[in-house]
Amino acid sequence: MVSNLFAHEPSAVLVVSSDEAVCRVLKEILGVDGIDALTAATEQEALELLVGRSISLLMLDPSSTGGGLEILFGIRADERHVDLPIMVVAEAVDDDLFEACRTLGACCVSLTPSRHSETRLMVAAQFRHERHRKQDRQTLSQMTAMAGAVQDAIILLDDTDAVACWSGGAQDMFGCEKAAAEGRLLTQLVVPESYCQRYNDTLAQFRSADQMSPLGVTIEIEAHRQGGGQFPIELSLTRTRIGEQRFTIVVIRDISERVHLREEQKMRERMELDLRHSQKLEAVGQLAAGIAHEVNTPTQFVSDSVHFLLSSLEDQWRLIDEYGAVVRALESSPEHQTLLERIRLVEEQTDLQYVRAQAGSAAELSLEGLNRIATIVRSMKEFAHADERQKQPADINRALRNTLNIAKNEYKYVADVEWDLGDLPEVPCHIGDLNQVFLNLVVNAAHAIGEKNRVTKQSGVITIRTRPLQDTVRIEISDTGSGIPETVRDRIFEPFFTTKEVGKGTGQGLAIARSLVVNKHGGKLTFDTVAGQGTTFIIELPAAAREPMPGEVVA
């Protein structure tokens, strides 16, 4: 005795047969499992019973008068019953009947008494199959409802990569109705020809993976709307399984705004870079007059010394000529006294003793002036040297000295410089950018001291201090100015914010310095300040190369 196979399957079966004996036998078989069996003798009666009722299985007697298997053709011709499970029950199942059933999407089973248990098992299998199909349809319906609740286009592709589900978001995004989209390929609907190869390669590579990937793949390509218009999209592929069938879920997001923001960010970065270079050129331009003054002073005394030496040499040649004449005359003439007087007169006129005393000093001053010119020019050259794209090891102490050399005209009338340099390792950096940072901070220090000096009439001090730490180097640039007012301390790194008078500051120096130290080098730029006593800006730089942090901009 076969146990109840349908304890949790309350469903109805429609038996179509003109033979009352067949109907009775099938009712008895189904009754064992508590299944309600409806009967119909003709195709018309069967179609009428199918309308408005939940029929889980149709059992057809092919030997029925007035129809036979033609009833099966008639039921399958109705779109409402294309997927209805049908079982053909016959006294004997031959190859022709089996093939006909297979063609029409039906199964067949023998109705002989010895096969009744098999019939019950076949019915149970059909019920389970129908239950799973209902669950799959429900799952698909839920997925479709969920897809319709989001703005992204959510598309389901079957095993042939054709559209099986087209969400409302897809309809709105691409202007294509669901009926027109289902059954077609995305390359026929939304992927432009120029991107078809990339899409197909990505899809083929994705589908070739044997495992169900929860992450899938994402690419950025272009898409087009019905009626024209191309726009950027983010296309993500993942897998899912509904029943025994695998599907590919395609999620498409319109990223026009993201691409626009990305372009704006790139433009801002380019503008920031241009502004940084402009700031550097502006700083160099402001220093040009001071550099010219610094170069002019040693050049002037070099020139004076050289002129002195030249004029002295002319007199010396005169004296030497006279010496030659005297010597020749002494050899042939007794008028010694007269000749000696001539020599003494020329010595007095040429100031021979003074020339002899000053000539060496003049030469030394010339060399000193030339050395100072060379130092200023070398410092300026290193300061203005273009950065490499990659960070290069650099001597921070040397860079600080070079910066102070070319900035001397900014501070020499208001402050002295004190040095306290530690033994630093070479730091991987863009030294040109750091030169600009150092220059901005030194100029700020000089201006702060200058403002205070207007009141105190006393010279200030700029202190440059460097120290190696565990994995960083620390640079401090201190001034003895008036300090930063508490009301503006939170704003000093803001672009275009300045406390200087109109025409003296752009408000970009500290903002650019912070960007170069923090964003480009992954370091820190902070400050300590005491009202009335001064300010110390503190730079900390990684002592070894590292990967950029998220959000950093690396040129």
VEXDREN-2710 file (C-alpha; in Angstrom, 1 decimal):
% VEXDREN-2710
k/r/px/py/pz
1/MET/0.0/0.0/0.0
2/VAL/1.5/3.3/-1.0
3/SER/1.4/6.0/1.7
4/ASN/-0.4/9.3/1.2
5/LEU/1.8/11.2/-1.2
6/PHE/-0.3/14.4/-1.0
7/ALA/-0.7/15.2/2.6
8/HIS/0.4/18.8/1.9
9/GLU/-0.8/19.1/-1.7
10/PRO/-4.6/20.0/-1.7
11/SER/-5.1/20.2/-5.5
12/ALA/-7.6/19.2/-8.2
13/VAL/-7.2/17.0/-11.2
14/LEU/-9.3/17.1/-14.3
15/VAL/-9.9/13.7/-15.9
16/VAL/-10.9/13.9/-19.6
17/SER/-12.4/10.7/-20.9
18/SER/-15.6/9.5/-22.6
19/ASP/-15.2/6.1/-20.9
20/GLU/-16.9/6.1/-17.5
21/ALA/-14.8/3.1/-16.4
22/VAL/-11.6/5.0/-17.0
23/CYS/-13.0/7.9/-15.0
24/ARG/-14.0/5.7/-12.2
25/VAL/-10.6/3.9/-12.0
26/LEU/-8.7/7.3/-12.0
27/LYS/-11.0/8.7/-9.3
28/GLU/-10.2/5.6/-7.2
29/ILE/-6.5/6.0/-7.7
30/LEU/-6.5/9.7/-6.9
31/GLY/-9.0/9.3/-4.0
32/VAL/-6.4/7.2/-2.1
33/ASP/-4.5/10.5/-1.7
34/GLY/-7.5/12.7/-1.1
35/ILE/-7.3/14.4/-4.5
36/ASP/-10.5/15.9/-5.9
37/ALA/-11.0/14.5/-9.5
38/LEU/-13.3/16.4/-11.9
39/THR/-14.3/14.7/-15.1
40/ALA/-15.1/15.9/-18.6
41/ALA/-16.1/13.8/-21.6
42/THR/-15.3/16.3/-24.3
43/GLU/-12.8/19.0/-25.2
44/GLN/-15.4/21.7/-24.7
45/GLU/-16.4/20.4/-21.3
46/ALA/-12.7/20.3/-20.3
47/LEU/-12.1/23.9/-21.4
48/GLU/-15.1/25.1/-19.5
49/LEU/-14.0/23.4/-16.3
50/LEU/-10.5/24.8/-16.7
51/VAL/-11.8/28.3/-16.6
52/GLY/-11.9/29.7/-13.1
53/ARG/-10.6/26.6/-11.4
54/SER/-7.2/25.8/-10.0
55/ILE/-6.3/22.6/-11.9
56/SER/-2.9/21.2/-11.1
57/LEU/-3.0/18.3/-13.5
58/LEU/-5.0/17.2/-16.5
59/MET/-5.3/13.4/-17.1
60/LEU/-6.3/12.5/-20.7
61/ASP/-7.6/9.2/-22.1
62/PRO/-6.4/9.1/-25.7
63/SER/-9.1/6.5/-26.6
64/SER/-11.9/8.9/-25.8
65/THR/-14.6/9.1/-28.5
66/GLY/-14.8/12.4/-30.4
67/GLY/-11.3/13.5/-29.8
68/GLY/-8.5/11.4/-28.3
69/LEU/-5.2/13.1/-28.6
70/GLU/-6.8/15.9/-30.6
71/ILE/-8.2/17.1/-27.3
72/LEU/-4.6/17.6/-26.2
73/PHE/-3.9/19.7/-29.3
74/GLY/-7.0/21.9/-28.6
75/ILE/-6.0/22.5/-25.0
76/ARG/-2.4/23.3/-25.9
77/ALA/-3.7/25.8/-28.5
78/ASP/-5.2/27.9/-25.8
79/GLU/-2.6/30.4/-24.5
80/ARG/-4.0/30.1/-21.0
81/HIS/-3.2/26.4/-20.8
82/VAL/0.2/26.3/-22.6
83/ASP/2.0/25.4/-19.3
84/LEU/-0.7/23.1/-17.8
85/PRO/0.8/19.7/-16.8
86/ILE/-0.9/17.0/-18.8
87/MET/-0.6/13.2/-18.3
88/VAL/-1.9/10.8/-20.9
89/VAL/-3.3/7.6/-19.4
90/ALA/-3.6/4.6/-21.7
91/GLU/-4.0/0.8/-21.4
92/ALA/-0.8/0.4/-23.4
93/VAL/1.9/2.9/-24.2
94/ASP/3.7/2.4/-27.5
95/ASP/6.5/4.4/-29.1
96/ASP/4.2/6.4/-31.3
97/LEU/2.1/7.5/-28.3
98/PHE/5.2/8.3/-26.3
99/GLU/6.6/10.4/-29.0
100/ALA/3.3/12.3/-29.6
101/CYS/3.1/13.1/-25.9
102/ARG/6.7/14.2/-25.7
103/THR/6.1/16.6/-28.7
104/LEU/3.1/18.1/-27.0
105/GLY/4.8/18.5/-23.6
106/ALA/2.9/15.7/-21.9
107/CYS/3.9/12.5/-20.1
108/CYS/2.2/9.2/-20.5
109/VAL/1.6/6.2/-18.1
110/SER/0.0/2.8/-18.4
111/LEU/-3.4/2.3/-16.7
112/THR/-3.0/-1.4/-16.1
113/PRO/-3.9/-2.5/-12.5
114/SER/-0.3/-3.5/-11.8
115/ARG/0.8/0.1/-12.7
116/HIS/-1.6/1.9/-10.4
117/SER/1.2/2.6/-7.8
118/GLU/3.4/4.0/-10.6
119/THR/0.5/6.2/-11.7
120/ARG/0.2/7.6/-8.2
121/LEU/4.0/8.3/-8.1
122/MET/3.8/10.0/-11.5
123/VAL/0.9/12.2/-10.3
124/ALA/2.9/13.1/-7.2
125/ALA/5.9/14.0/-9.4
126/GLN/3.7/16.2/-11.6
127/PHE/2.3/17.9/-8.5
128/ARG/5.8/18.6/-7.1
129/HIS/6.9/19.9/-10.5
130/GLU/3.8/22.2/-10.6
131/ARG/4.4/23.4/-7.1
132/HIS/8.0/24.3/-7.9
133/ARG/6.9/26.1/-11.1
134/LYS/4.4/28.1/-9.0
135/GLN/7.2/29.0/-6.5
136/ASP/9.5/30.0/-9.4
137/ARG/6.7/32.2/-10.9
138/GLN/6.1/33.7/-7.5
139/THR/9.9/34.3/-7.0
140/LEU/10.1/35.9/-10.5
141/SER/7.0/38.0/-9.7
142/GLN/8.6/39.2/-6.5
143/MET/11.8/40.0/-8.2
144/THR/9.9/41.9/-10.9
145/ALA/8.1/43.9/-8.2
146/MET/11.3/44.6/-6.4
147/ALA/12.9/45.7/-9.6
148/GLY/10.0/48.0/-10.3
149/ALA/10.6/49.8/-7.0
150/VAL/14.1/51.1/-7.8
151/GLN/15.2/53.6/-10.4
152/ASP/18.0/51.4/-11.7
153/ALA/17.3/49.2/-14.7
154/ILE/17.1/45.6/-13.5
155/ILE/17.1/43.0/-16.3
156/LEU/17.0/39.2/-16.2
157/LEU/18.7/37.2/-18.9
158/ASP/18.0/33.6/-19.6
159/ASP/20.6/30.9/-20.6
160/THR/20.6/32.3/-24.2
161/ASP/21.4/35.8/-22.9
162/ALA/18.0/37.0/-24.0
163/VAL/15.8/39.3/-21.9
164/ALA/13.5/37.3/-19.6
165/CYS/12.5/40.1/-17.3
166/TRP/12.5/43.9/-18.1
167/SER/11.9/46.2/-15.0
168/GLY/10.0/49.4/-15.0
169/GLY/13.3/51.1/-14.3
170/ALA/14.6/49.7/-17.5
171/GLN/11.5/50.9/-19.4
172/ASP/11.9/54.4/-18.0
173/MET/15.7/54.5/-18.6
174/PHE/15.7/53.3/-22.2
175/GLY/12.2/54.2/-23.4
176/CYS/11.5/50.6/-24.4
177/GLU/8.3/48.7/-23.5
178/LYS/8.6/45.4/-21.7
179/ALA/6.8/43.5/-24.5
180/ALA/9.3/44.9/-27.1
181/ALA/12.3/44.1/-24.9
182/GLU/11.7/40.5/-23.7
183/GLY/13.3/37.8/-25.8
184/ARG/15.9/40.2/-27.4
185/LEU/19.6/40.6/-26.7
186/LEU/20.9/43.7/-24.9
187/THR/23.1/44.4/-27.8
188/GLN/19.9/44.8/-29.9
189/LEU/18.3/47.1/-27.3
190/VAL/20.7/49.4/-25.4
191/VAL/24.4/48.6/-26.1
192/PRO/25.8/50.8/-28.9
193/GLU/27.7/49.0/-31.6
194/SER/31.0/50.5/-30.5
195/TYR/30.6/48.9/-27.1
196/CYS/29.1/45.5/-28.2
197/GLN/32.5/43.7/-28.3
198/ARG/33.4/44.8/-24.7
199/TYR/30.0/43.9/-23.4
200/ASN/30.0/40.5/-25.2
201/ASP/33.5/39.7/-23.9
202/THR/32.6/40.6/-20.4
203/LEU/29.4/38.6/-20.5
204/ALA/31.1/35.6/-22.0
205/GLN/33.9/35.7/-19.4
206/PHE/31.3/36.0/-16.7
207/ARG/29.2/33.2/-17.9
208/SER/32.2/30.9/-18.4
209/ALA/32.8/30.9/-14.6
210/ASP/31.3/27.7/-13.3
211/GLN/30.5/28.9/-9.8
212/MET/27.7/31.2/-8.6
213/SER/29.4/34.4/-7.9
214/PRO/27.7/36.7/-5.3
215/LEU/29.8/39.6/-6.4
216/GLY/29.8/39.4/-10.2
217/VAL/31.5/41.9/-12.4
218/THR/30.9/45.6/-13.1
219/ILE/31.9/47.6/-16.1
220/GLU/31.4/51.2/-17.3
221/ILE/30.2/51.6/-20.9
222/GLU/27.9/53.7/-22.9
223/ALA/24.2/53.0/-23.6
224/HIS/21.6/54.5/-25.9
225/ARG/18.0/55.3/-25.5
226/GLN/15.3/54.5/-27.9
227/GLY/15.0/57.4/-30.3
228/GLY/18.6/58.5/-29.8
229/GLY/20.8/59.8/-27.1
230/GLN/23.8/58.1/-25.6
231/PHE/24.8/58.3/-21.9
232/PRO/27.3/56.5/-19.5
233/ILE/26.1/53.6/-17.5
234/GLU/27.5/51.2/-14.8
235/LEU/26.5/47.6/-15.8
236/SER/26.8/44.9/-13.1
237/LEU/26.3/41.2/-13.7
238/THR/25.4/38.6/-11.1
239/ARG/24.0/35.1/-11.2
240/THR/20.8/33.7/-9.6
241/ARG/18.9/30.5/-9.8
242/ILE/15.1/30.1/-10.0
243/GLY/14.2/26.5/-9.7
244/GLU/16.4/24.5/-12.0
245/GLN/17.2/27.4/-14.3
246/ARG/20.0/29.9/-14.1
247/PHE/19.6/33.5/-14.9
248/THR/22.0/36.5/-15.2
249/ILE/20.9/39.6/-13.3
250/VAL/21.9/42.8/-15.1
251/VAL/21.7/46.0/-13.0
252/ILE/22.2/49.1/-15.0
253/ARG/22.7/52.5/-13.4
254/ASP/22.8/55.8/-15.1
255/ILE/26.1/57.4/-14.0
256/SER/25.8/60.6/-16.0
257/GLU/25.9/62.7/-12.8
258/ARG/28.8/60.6/-11.5
259/VAL/30.8/61.1/-14.7
260/HIS/30.0/64.8/-14.6
261/LEU/31.2/65.1/-11.0
262/ARG/34.3/63.1/-11.9
263/GLU/35.0/65.4/-14.8
264/GLU/34.4/68.4/-12.5
265/GLN/36.8/66.9/-9.9
266/LYS/39.5/66.4/-12.6
267/MET/38.9/70.0/-13.7
268/ARG/39.2/71.2/-10.1
269/GLU/42.4/69.2/-9.7
270/ARG/43.8/70.7/-12.9
271/MET/42.7/74.2/-11.8
272/GLU/44.4/73.5/-8.4
273/LEU/47.5/72.4/-10.1
274/ASP/47.5/75.5/-12.4
275/LEU/46.8/77.7/-9.4
276/ARG/49.6/76.0/-7.5
277/HIS/52.0/76.7/-10.4
278/SER/50.6/80.3/-10.7
279/GLN/51.2/80.7/-6.9
280/LYS/54.7/79.5/-7.3
281/LEU/55.4/81.8/-10.3
282/GLU/53.8/84.7/-8.3
283/ALA/56.1/83.9/-5.3
284/VAL/59.1/83.8/-7.6
285/GLY/58.0/87.0/-9.2
286/GLN/57.6/88.7/-5.8
287/LEU/61.1/87.5/-4.9
288/ALA/62.6/88.7/-8.2
289/ALA/63.1/92.2/-7.0
290/GLY/64.7/91.1/-3.8
291/ILE/66.9/88.6/-5.6
292/ALA/67.9/91.3/-8.0
293/HIS/68.9/93.5/-5.1
294/GLU/70.8/90.7/-3.5
295/VAL/72.6/89.9/-6.7
296/ASN/73.3/93.6/-7.4
297/THR/75.1/94.3/-4.1
298/PRO/77.9/91.7/-4.5
299/THR/78.1/92.5/-8.2
300/GLN/78.6/96.2/-7.4
301/PHE/81.5/95.7/-5.1
302/VAL/83.0/93.1/-7.5
303/SER/82.8/95.6/-10.3
304/ASP/84.3/98.4/-8.1
305/SER/87.1/96.1/-7.0
306/VAL/87.9/95.1/-10.6
307/HIS/87.9/98.7/-11.7
308/PHE/90.2/99.5/-8.9
309/LEU/92.6/96.8/-9.9
310/LEU/92.5/97.8/-13.5
311/SER/93.3/101.4/-12.8
312/SER/96.0/100.4/-10.4
313/LEU/97.6/98.2/-12.9
314/GLU/97.7/101.0/-15.4
315/ASP/99.6/103.1/-12.9
316/GLN/101.9/100.2/-12.1
317/TRP/102.7/99.9/-15.8
318/ARG/103.6/103.6/-15.8
319/LEU/105.8/103.1/-12.8
320/ILE/107.5/100.0/-14.3
321/ASP/108.1/101.9/-17.5
322/GLU/109.8/104.6/-15.5
323/TYR/111.8/102.1/-13.6
324/GLY/113.1/100.7/-16.9
325/ALA/114.0/104.2/-18.2
326/VAL/115.9/105.0/-14.9
327/VAL/117.8/101.7/-15.0
328/ARG/118.9/102.3/-18.5
329/ALA/119.9/105.9/-17.8
330/LEU/121.8/104.9/-14.7
331/GLU/123.9/102.6/-16.7
332/SER/125.0/105.4/-19.2
333/SER/124.5/108.7/-17.4
334/PRO/126.0/110.4/-14.3
335/GLU/122.9/112.3/-13.5
336/HIS/121.8/110.0/-10.8
337/GLN/120.2/112.5/-8.5
338/THR/117.7/113.8/-11.1
339/LEU/116.6/110.4/-12.1
340/LEU/116.0/109.3/-8.6
341/GLU/113.8/112.3/-8.0
342/ARG/111.8/111.3/-11.0
343/ILE/111.2/107.9/-9.6
344/ARG/110.1/109.2/-6.2
345/LEU/107.7/111.6/-8.0
346/VAL/106.0/108.8/-9.9
347/GLU/105.8/106.7/-6.7
348/GLU/104.0/109.5/-5.0
349/GLN/101.6/110.0/-8.0
350/THR/100.7/106.2/-8.2
351/ASP/100.4/105.8/-4.4
352/LEU/102.3/102.5/-4.7
353/GLN/102.2/101.6/-1.0
354/TYR/98.4/101.9/-0.9
355/VAL/97.9/99.9/-4.0
356/ARG/100.2/97.2/-2.6
357/ALA/98.1/97.1/0.6
358/GLN/94.7/97.1/-1.0
359/ALA/95.2/94.9/-4.1
360/GLY/94.9/91.6/-2.2
361/SER/91.8/92.7/-0.3
362/ALA/90.1/93.8/-3.5
363/ALA/90.8/90.4/-5.0
364/GLU/89.4/88.6/-2.0
365/LEU/86.2/90.8/-2.0
366/SER/85.8/90.0/-5.7
367/LEU/85.9/86.3/-4.9
368/GLU/83.5/86.6/-2.0
369/GLY/81.0/88.5/-4.1
370/LEU/81.2/85.9/-6.9
371/ASN/80.6/83.1/-4.4
372/ARG/77.6/84.9/-3.0
373/ILE/76.2/85.3/-6.5
374/ALA/76.8/81.6/-7.2
375/THR/75.1/80.6/-4.0
376/ILE/72.0/82.8/-4.8
377/VAL/71.8/81.5/-8.4
378/ARG/72.2/77.9/-7.3
379/SER/69.6/78.2/-4.6
380/MET/67.2/79.8/-7.0
381/LYS/67.8/77.1/-9.6
382/GLU/67.2/74.3/-7.1
383/PHE/64.1/76.0/-5.8
384/ALA/62.6/76.4/-9.2
385/HIS/63.6/73.0/-10.4
386/ALA/60.6/71.1/-12.0
387/ASP/59.4/68.1/-10.0
388/GLU/59.6/64.5/-11.3
389/ARG/56.3/62.7/-11.6
390/GLN/57.5/60.2/-9.0
391/LYS/58.7/61.0/-5.6
392/GLN/62.5/61.2/-5.3
393/PRO/64.7/61.1/-2.2
394/ALA/65.7/64.7/-1.2
395/ASP/67.8/66.4/1.5
396/ILE/65.2/68.5/3.4
397/ASN/67.9/70.5/5.3
398/ARG/69.5/71.5/2.0
399/ALA/66.1/72.5/0.6
400/LEU/65.4/74.7/3.7
401/ARG/68.8/76.5/3.3
402/ASN/68.2/77.1/-0.4
403/THR/64.7/78.5/0.3
404/LEU/66.1/80.8/3.0
405/ASN/68.8/82.0/0.6
406/ILE/66.4/83.2/-2.0
407/ALA/63.9/84.5/0.5
408/LYS/66.5/86.6/2.3
409/ASN/65.1/89.9/1.0
410/GLU/61.7/89.0/2.6
411/TYR/63.1/88.7/6.2
412/LYS/66.6/90.3/6.4
413/TYR/65.2/93.7/7.5
414/VAL/62.8/92.3/10.1
415/ALA/64.3/89.1/11.5
416/ASP/67.4/87.0/12.0
417/VAL/67.4/83.3/11.2
418/GLU/68.4/80.7/13.8
419/TRP/69.1/77.1/12.7
420/ASP/68.7/73.9/14.6
421/LEU/68.9/71.1/12.0
422/GLY/68.9/67.5/13.0
423/ASP/70.5/64.6/11.1
424/LEU/67.7/63.7/8.7
425/PRO/67.5/60.8/6.3
426/GLU/66.7/61.6/2.7
427/VAL/62.9/61.9/2.3
428/PRO/61.0/60.6/-0.8
429/CYS/59.0/63.6/-1.9
430/HIS/58.3/66.2/-4.6
431/ILE/61.0/68.6/-3.5
432/GLY/59.8/71.5/-5.7
433/ASP/56.4/71.4/-4.0
434/LEU/58.0/71.3/-0.5
435/ASN/60.2/74.2/-1.5
436/GLN/57.0/76.2/-2.1
437/VAL/55.6/75.1/1.2
438/PHE/58.8/76.2/3.0
439/LEU/58.8/79.5/1.1
440/ASN/55.1/80.2/2.0
441/LEU/55.7/79.6/5.7
442/VAL/58.9/81.7/5.8
443/VAL/57.3/84.6/4.0
444/ASN/54.3/84.3/6.4
445/ALA/56.7/84.3/9.4
446/ALA/58.5/87.4/8.0
447/HIS/55.2/89.2/7.5
448/ALA/54.0/88.3/11.0
449/ILE/57.2/89.6/12.6
450/GLY/57.1/92.7/10.4
451/GLU/53.6/93.6/11.6
452/LYS/54.8/93.2/15.2
453/ASN/57.9/95.2/14.5
454/ARG/55.9/98.2/13.5
455/VAL/54.9/98.5/17.1
456/THR/57.9/97.2/19.0
457/LYS/60.6/98.5/16.6
458/GLN/62.6/95.4/17.5
459/SER/64.0/92.8/15.2
460/GLY/62.5/89.3/15.4
461/VAL/63.7/85.7/15.0
462/ILE/62.8/83.0/12.6
463/THR/63.8/79.6/13.8
464/ILE/64.2/76.6/11.5
465/ARG/64.3/73.3/13.4
466/THR/64.3/69.7/12.0
467/ARG/64.3/66.3/13.8
468/PRO/64.1/62.7/12.7
469/LEU/61.3/60.7/14.4
470/GLN/60.5/57.0/14.3
471/ASP/59.0/56.9/10.8
472/THR/58.7/60.6/10.0
473/VAL/60.7/63.7/9.8
474/ARG/59.5/66.8/11.7
475/ILE/60.1/70.4/10.4
476/GLU/59.3/73.4/12.5
477/ILE/59.3/77.0/11.2
478/SER/58.8/79.4/14.1
479/ASP/58.4/83.2/14.3
480/THR/58.3/85.7/17.1
481/GLY/55.3/87.6/15.7
482/SER/52.1/88.4/17.4
483/GLY/50.5/84.9/17.0
484/ILE/47.3/83.9/15.3
485/PRO/44.1/85.4/16.8
486/GLU/41.9/82.7/18.4
487/THR/38.9/83.8/16.3
488/VAL/40.5/82.8/13.0
489/ARG/42.6/79.8/14.0
490/ASP/40.0/77.4/12.5
491/ARG/40.1/79.1/9.2
492/ILE/43.7/79.8/8.4
493/PHE/43.9/76.8/6.0
494/GLU/40.7/77.8/4.1
495/PRO/41.3/78.8/0.5
496/PHE/41.2/82.6/-0.1
497/PHE/41.0/83.4/3.7
498/THR/43.6/85.9/4.8
499/THR/44.1/88.4/7.6
500/LYS/46.5/90.5/5.6
501/GLU/45.6/93.9/4.1
502/VAL/44.2/94.1/0.6
503/GLY/46.8/93.6/-2.0
504/LYS/49.3/91.9/0.3
505/GLY/47.8/88.4/0.5
506/THR/45.8/86.1/-1.7
507/GLY/44.7/83.6/1.0
508/GLN/46.1/80.7/-1.0
509/GLY/49.6/80.2/0.6
510/LEU/48.6/78.2/3.6
511/ALA/45.8/76.4/1.7
512/ILE/48.2/75.2/-1.0
513/ALA/50.8/74.4/1.6
514/ARG/48.4/72.1/3.5
515/SER/47.2/70.5/0.2
516/LEU/50.8/69.7/-0.8
517/VAL/51.8/68.3/2.6
518/VAL/48.6/66.4/3.4
519/ASN/47.1/65.3/0.1
520/LYS/50.2/64.9/-2.0
521/HIS/52.7/63.7/0.5
522/GLY/50.5/62.0/3.1
523/GLY/51.9/64.1/5.9
524/LYS/50.6/66.6/8.5
525/LEU/50.7/70.4/8.7
526/THR/49.7/71.8/12.1
527/PHE/50.6/74.8/14.1
528/ASP/51.1/76.0/17.7
529/THR/50.5/79.7/18.5
530/VAL/50.6/81.9/21.5
531/ALA/49.1/85.4/21.4
532/GLY/51.8/88.0/21.5
533/GLN/54.6/85.5/21.4
534/GLY/54.5/83.9/17.9
535/THR/53.6/80.9/15.9
536/THR/55.2/77.6/15.0
537/PHE/54.1/75.7/11.9
538/ILE/54.9/72.0/12.2
539/ILE/55.3/69.7/9.2
540/GLU/55.6/65.9/9.5
541/LEU/56.5/63.9/6.4
542/PRO/56.7/60.1/6.0
543/ALA/60.4/59.1/6.0
544/ALA/59.7/56.2/3.6
545/ALA/57.6/55.8/0.5
546/ARG/54.1/54.5/1.0
547/GLU/50.9/53.9/-1.0
548/PRO/48.5/57.0/-1.1
549/MET/45.6/57.0/1.3
550/PRO/42.0/57.0/0.0
551/GLY/41.0/60.4/-1.2
552/GLU/44.6/61.6/-1.7
553/VAL/45.4/63.3/-5.0
554/VAL/48.7/62.2/-6.4
555/ALA/50.2/64.0/-9.4
END
